[in-house]
Amino acid sequence: MHELGITQSIVEVVAARAADARIRRVTVEIGKLSAILPDAIRFCFDICAQGTVAEGAALEIIAVPGRGRCRDCGREQAMDHWLASCACGACGLQCIAGEELKIKSMEVV
């Protein structure tokens, strides 16, 4: 479960940026094509935050939908999985959104 390591990194980054201030909320963007399970991040967050300035903080996860661009016709469209094909029939869309993992914001007290 690589989400545990990812969540530990999220907590380390926000704790370092918060210095000694308590963190009330952390907002993270996770792309639908990122192979990161939001539920696993939620599960790990409270455990990883214990004993840090992020302990007790709320975690908000924003799901970023996948988008792809056809390499043949240039059309952009929603992309639900990596094997998505274009309406023109071409395979192998270039992913332009949905792979991200970003700490979007944090609220401190």
KEDO-648797 format. One record per residue (C-alpha): x, y, z; residue in three letters; residue number from 1. Coordinates in pm, 1 decimal, decimal comma. Example, Ala and Ser with C-alpha at 12.3 -4.5 7.8 and 13.67 -1.06 7.14 Angstrom:
<kolgus>
<kolgu><x>1230,0</x><y>-450,0</y><z>780,0</z><resn>ALA</resn><resi>1</resi></kolgu>
<kolgu><x>1367,0</x><y>-106,0</y><z>714,0</z><resn>SER</resn><resi>2</resi></kolgu>
</kolgus>
This chain:
<kolgus>
<kolgu><x>0,0</x><y>0,0</y><z>0,0</z><resn>MET</resn><resi>1</resi></kolgu>
<kolgu><x>199,8</x><y>297,3</y><z>-129,3</z><resn>HIS</resn><resi>2</resi></kolgu>
<kolgu><x>-67,8</x><y>535,1</y><z>0,5</z><resn>GLU</resn><resi>3</resi></kolgu>
<kolgu><x>83,9</x><y>511,5</y><z>350,1</z><resn>LEU</resn><resi>4</resi></kolgu>
<kolgu><x>414,8</x><y>653,9</y><z>226,1</z><resn>GLY</resn><resi>5</resi></kolgu>
<kolgu><x>234,3</x><y>919,5</y><z>22,6</z><resn>ILE</resn><resi>6</resi></kolgu>
<kolgu><x>27,1</x><y>1022,0</y><z>324,6</z><resn>THR</resn><resi>7</resi></kolgu>
<kolgu><x>338,1</x><y>1038,9</y><z>543,8</z><resn>GLN</resn><resi>8</resi></kolgu>
<kolgu><x>493,7</x><y>1273,9</y><z>288,6</z><resn>SER</resn><resi>9</resi></kolgu>
<kolgu><x>181,2</x><y>1492,3</y><z>278,2</z><resn>ILE</resn><resi>10</resi></kolgu>
<kolgu><x>183,7</x><y>1524,7</y><z>658,5</z><resn>VAL</resn><resi>11</resi></kolgu>
<kolgu><x>558,8</x><y>1601,0</y><z>662,2</z><resn>GLU</resn><resi>12</resi></kolgu>
<kolgu><x>522,9</x><y>1873,5</y><z>398,6</z><resn>VAL</resn><resi>13</resi></kolgu>
<kolgu><x>227,9</x><y>2050,9</y><z>561,7</z><resn>VAL</resn><resi>14</resi></kolgu>
<kolgu><x>382,5</x><y>2020,0</y><z>909,4</z><resn>ALA</resn><resi>15</resi></kolgu>
<kolgu><x>706,1</x><y>2177,8</y><z>786,7</z><resn>ALA</resn><resi>16</resi></kolgu>
<kolgu><x>518,1</x><y>2465,7</y><z>619,6</z><resn>ARG</resn><resi>17</resi></kolgu>
<kolgu><x>298,9</x><y>2524,2</y><z>926,7</z><resn>ALA</resn><resi>18</resi></kolgu>
<kolgu><x>602,6</x><y>2554,1</y><z>1157,2</z><resn>ALA</resn><resi>19</resi></kolgu>
<kolgu><x>451,8</x><y>2562,5</y><z>1509,0</z><resn>ASP</resn><resi>20</resi></kolgu>
<kolgu><x>94,8</x><y>2652,1</y><z>1406,4</z><resn>ALA</resn><resi>21</resi></kolgu>
<kolgu><x>-176,1</x><y>2386,7</y><z>1440,5</z><resn>ARG</resn><resi>22</resi></kolgu>
<kolgu><x>-323,0</x><y>2265,3</y><z>1114,3</z><resn>ILE</resn><resi>23</resi></kolgu>
<kolgu><x>-701,6</x><y>2264,5</y><z>1100,1</z><resn>ARG</resn><resi>24</resi></kolgu>
<kolgu><x>-761,1</x><y>2144,2</y><z>742,8</z><resn>ARG</resn><resi>25</resi></kolgu>
<kolgu><x>-557,8</x><y>2004,3</y><z>454,5</z><resn>VAL</resn><resi>26</resi></kolgu>
<kolgu><x>-694,8</x><y>2001,5</y><z>99,8</z><resn>THR</resn><resi>27</resi></kolgu>
<kolgu><x>-539,6</x><y>1762,9</y><z>-150,9</z><resn>VAL</resn><resi>28</resi></kolgu>
<kolgu><x>-611,7</x><y>1710,8</y><z>-521,6</z><resn>GLU</resn><resi>29</resi></kolgu>
<kolgu><x>-584,2</x><y>1352,5</y><z>-644,3</z><resn>ILE</resn><resi>30</resi></kolgu>
<kolgu><x>-622,3</x><y>1267,1</y><z>-1010,9</z><resn>GLY</resn><resi>31</resi></kolgu>
<kolgu><x>-850,0</x><y>980,5</y><z>-1109,5</z><resn>LYS</resn><resi>32</resi></kolgu>
<kolgu><x>-568,0</x><y>834,5</y><z>-1322,2</z><resn>LEU</resn><resi>33</resi></kolgu>
<kolgu><x>-298,6</x><y>865,9</y><z>-1054,6</z><resn>SER</resn><resi>34</resi></kolgu>
<kolgu><x>-328,8</x><y>509,2</y><z>-916,2</z><resn>ALA</resn><resi>35</resi></kolgu>
<kolgu><x>-371,8</x><y>660,7</y><z>-568,9</z><resn>ILE</resn><resi>36</resi></kolgu>
<kolgu><x>-676,5</x><y>548,8</y><z>-371,9</z><resn>LEU</resn><resi>37</resi></kolgu>
<kolgu><x>-841,0</x><y>844,8</y><z>-195,9</z><resn>PRO</resn><resi>38</resi></kolgu>
<kolgu><x>-1003,2</x><y>617,1</y><z>64,1</z><resn>ASP</resn><resi>39</resi></kolgu>
<kolgu><x>-663,1</x><y>475,0</y><z>156,9</z><resn>ALA</resn><resi>40</resi></kolgu>
<kolgu><x>-522,2</x><y>828,9</y><z>195,6</z><resn>ILE</resn><resi>41</resi></kolgu>
<kolgu><x>-816,4</x><y>915,1</y><z>423,3</z><resn>ARG</resn><resi>42</resi></kolgu>
<kolgu><x>-757,0</x><y>600,7</y><z>627,6</z><resn>PHE</resn><resi>43</resi></kolgu>
<kolgu><x>-384,2</x><y>672,9</y><z>669,0</z><resn>CYS</resn><resi>44</resi></kolgu>
<kolgu><x>-411,1</x><y>1047,7</y><z>734,7</z><resn>PHE</resn><resi>45</resi></kolgu>
<kolgu><x>-516,8</x><y>1036,0</y><z>1101,5</z><resn>ASP</resn><resi>46</resi></kolgu>
<kolgu><x>-253,0</x><y>773,8</y><z>1177,1</z><resn>ILE</resn><resi>47</resi></kolgu>
<kolgu><x>25,8</x><y>969,0</y><z>1006,9</z><resn>CYS</resn><resi>48</resi></kolgu>
<kolgu><x>-83,0</x><y>1297,7</y><z>1168,4</z><resn>ALA</resn><resi>49</resi></kolgu>
<kolgu><x>-65,0</x><y>1163,8</y><z>1525,2</z><resn>GLN</resn><resi>50</resi></kolgu>
<kolgu><x>188,0</x><y>1356,7</y><z>1732,6</z><resn>GLY</resn><resi>51</resi></kolgu>
<kolgu><x>230,2</x><y>1630,7</y><z>1469,2</z><resn>THR</resn><resi>52</resi></kolgu>
<kolgu><x>82,0</x><y>1978,0</y><z>1425,2</z><resn>VAL</resn><resi>53</resi></kolgu>
<kolgu><x>-162,5</x><y>1812,1</y><z>1183,3</z><resn>ALA</resn><resi>54</resi></kolgu>
<kolgu><x>-316,0</x><y>1588,5</y><z>1451,0</z><resn>GLU</resn><resi>55</resi></kolgu>
<kolgu><x>-693,4</x><y>1630,5</y><z>1445,6</z><resn>GLY</resn><resi>56</resi></kolgu>
<kolgu><x>-689,8</x><y>1814,8</y><z>1112,0</z><resn>ALA</resn><resi>57</resi></kolgu>
<kolgu><x>-963,6</x><y>1751,3</y><z>858,9</z><resn>ALA</resn><resi>58</resi></kolgu>
<kolgu><x>-857,9</x><y>1609,8</y><z>523,8</z><resn>LEU</resn><resi>59</resi></kolgu>
<kolgu><x>-1044,5</x><y>1722,9</y><z>213,9</z><resn>GLU</resn><resi>60</resi></kolgu>
<kolgu><x>-978,5</x><y>1534,9</y><z>-109,1</z><resn>ILE</resn><resi>61</resi></kolgu>
<kolgu><x>-1074,2</x><y>1684,1</y><z>-444,0</z><resn>ILE</resn><resi>62</resi></kolgu>
<kolgu><x>-1095,8</x><y>1427,3</y><z>-725,0</z><resn>ALA</resn><resi>63</resi></kolgu>
<kolgu><x>-951,3</x><y>1556,8</y><z>-1052,4</z><resn>VAL</resn><resi>64</resi></kolgu>
<kolgu><x>-1110,4</x><y>1388,0</y><z>-1354,8</z><resn>PRO</resn><resi>65</resi></kolgu>
<kolgu><x>-894,3</x><y>1241,1</y><z>-1627,9</z><resn>GLY</resn><resi>66</resi></kolgu>
<kolgu><x>-864,3</x><y>1426,1</y><z>-1959,4</z><resn>ARG</resn><resi>67</resi></kolgu>
<kolgu><x>-684,9</x><y>1317,9</y><z>-2269,6</z><resn>GLY</resn><resi>68</resi></kolgu>
<kolgu><x>-587,3</x><y>1454,6</y><z>-2608,9</z><resn>ARG</resn><resi>69</resi></kolgu>
<kolgu><x>-599,2</x><y>1240,1</y><z>-2919,6</z><resn>CYS</resn><resi>70</resi></kolgu>
<kolgu><x>-258,7</x><y>1208,0</y><z>-3083,9</z><resn>ARG</resn><resi>71</resi></kolgu>
<kolgu><x>-424,1</x><y>1175,1</y><z>-3425,1</z><resn>ASP</resn><resi>72</resi></kolgu>
<kolgu><x>-700,6</x><y>1438,1</y><z>-3440,5</z><resn>CYS</resn><resi>73</resi></kolgu>
<kolgu><x>-612,4</x><y>1658,1</y><z>-3140,3</z><resn>GLY</resn><resi>74</resi></kolgu>
<kolgu><x>-955,6</x><y>1626,8</y><z>-2980,5</z><resn>ARG</resn><resi>75</resi></kolgu>
<kolgu><x>-971,0</x><y>1661,8</y><z>-2600,6</z><resn>GLU</resn><resi>76</resi></kolgu>
<kolgu><x>-1208,7</x><y>1441,6</y><z>-2404,9</z><resn>GLN</resn><resi>77</resi></kolgu>
<kolgu><x>-1278,0</x><y>1281,4</y><z>-2069,7</z><resn>ALA</resn><resi>78</resi></kolgu>
<kolgu><x>-1052,6</x><y>987,5</y><z>-1991,9</z><resn>MET</resn><resi>79</resi></kolgu>
<kolgu><x>-1178,5</x><y>731,1</y><z>-1740,3</z><resn>ASP</resn><resi>80</resi></kolgu>
<kolgu><x>-891,0</x><y>486,2</y><z>-1782,1</z><resn>HIS</resn><resi>81</resi></kolgu>
<kolgu><x>-553,0</x><y>456,9</y><z>-1951,0</z><resn>TRP</resn><resi>82</resi></kolgu>
<kolgu><x>-684,3</x><y>250,9</y><z>-2243,1</z><resn>LEU</resn><resi>83</resi></kolgu>
<kolgu><x>-944,2</x><y>508,6</y><z>-2347,7</z><resn>ALA</resn><resi>84</resi></kolgu>
<kolgu><x>-985,0</x><y>569,1</y><z>-2719,3</z><resn>SER</resn><resi>85</resi></kolgu>
<kolgu><x>-1096,0</x><y>875,1</y><z>-2911,3</z><resn>CYS</resn><resi>86</resi></kolgu>
<kolgu><x>-1429,4</x><y>918,5</y><z>-3086,0</z><resn>ALA</resn><resi>87</resi></kolgu>
<kolgu><x>-1229,8</x><y>917,8</y><z>-3412,7</z><resn>CYS</resn><resi>88</resi></kolgu>
<kolgu><x>-1128,1</x><y>557,9</y><z>-3337,4</z><resn>GLY</resn><resi>89</resi></kolgu>
<kolgu><x>-764,6</x><y>623,6</y><z>-3250,3</z><resn>ALA</resn><resi>90</resi></kolgu>
<kolgu><x>-613,8</x><y>456,6</y><z>-2945,7</z><resn>CYS</resn><resi>91</resi></kolgu>
<kolgu><x>-359,8</x><y>589,4</y><z>-2701,7</z><resn>GLY</resn><resi>92</resi></kolgu>
<kolgu><x>-479,7</x><y>925,3</y><z>-2580,6</z><resn>LEU</resn><resi>93</resi></kolgu>
<kolgu><x>-216,7</x><y>1153,2</y><z>-2431,6</z><resn>GLN</resn><resi>94</resi></kolgu>
<kolgu><x>-308,9</x><y>1224,0</y><z>-2069,4</z><resn>CYS</resn><resi>95</resi></kolgu>
<kolgu><x>-333,4</x><y>1597,8</y><z>-1999,9</z><resn>ILE</resn><resi>96</resi></kolgu>
<kolgu><x>-508,2</x><y>1585,4</y><z>-1659,1</z><resn>ALA</resn><resi>97</resi></kolgu>
<kolgu><x>-587,5</x><y>1332,6</y><z>-1393,1</z><resn>GLY</resn><resi>98</resi></kolgu>
<kolgu><x>-240,5</x><y>1218,0</y><z>-1286,1</z><resn>GLU</resn><resi>99</resi></kolgu>
<kolgu><x>-187,3</x><y>1487,8</y><z>-1025,7</z><resn>GLU</resn><resi>100</resi></kolgu>
<kolgu><x>-130,5</x><y>1469,3</y><z>-655,4</z><resn>LEU</resn><resi>101</resi></kolgu>
<kolgu><x>-120,2</x><y>1822,4</y><z>-514,0</z><resn>LYS</resn><resi>102</resi></kolgu>
<kolgu><x>-143,7</x><y>1973,4</y><z>-172,0</z><resn>ILE</resn><resi>103</resi></kolgu>
<kolgu><x>-381,5</x><y>2250,2</y><z>-272,3</z><resn>LYS</resn><resi>104</resi></kolgu>
<kolgu><x>-411,0</x><y>2429,8</y><z>61,7</z><resn>SER</resn><resi>105</resi></kolgu>
<kolgu><x>-397,7</x><y>2407,0</y><z>437,4</z><resn>MET</resn><resi>106</resi></kolgu>
<kolgu><x>-574,3</x><y>2601,9</y><z>707,6</z><resn>GLU</resn><resi>107</resi></kolgu>
<kolgu><x>-383,4</x><y>2678,4</y><z>1025,8</z><resn>VAL</resn><resi>108</resi></kolgu>
<kolgu><x>-488,5</x><y>2812,9</y><z>1362,4</z><resn>VAL</resn><resi>109</resi></kolgu>
</kolgus>
